[in-house]
Amino acid sequence: MLAKVFEVLQGFVQAVAVAVLITELAAEGTGAKGAEKKAQAIAKLREIFPPERLGAASWVWEPLANFLIDAVVAYANAKGFFVKSA
């Protein structure tokens, strides 16, 4: 049971990273910023990893998604992965 939880969580984290990357790449063309990019990342994540995949724990999808998106973006910014516009 615990192994399955970690497997699903790992998939969710990977999906968040992909959604953030897609959003960042798209933002280079659209000029989206901040909250708009986060909303786009949430929408993309819903496509990649719908809340229903969490079953009875689907209530935790949105808070976890928000937390992980912020964490991935903060990490990528700290490492200089995303180019900042002037």
Buried (B, 14 or more C-beta within 10 A) or exposed (E): EEEEEEEBEEEBBEBBBBBBBBBBEBBEEEEBEEEEBBEBBBEBBBEBBEBEBBEEEEEEBEEBBBEBBEEBBEEBEEEEEBEEEE
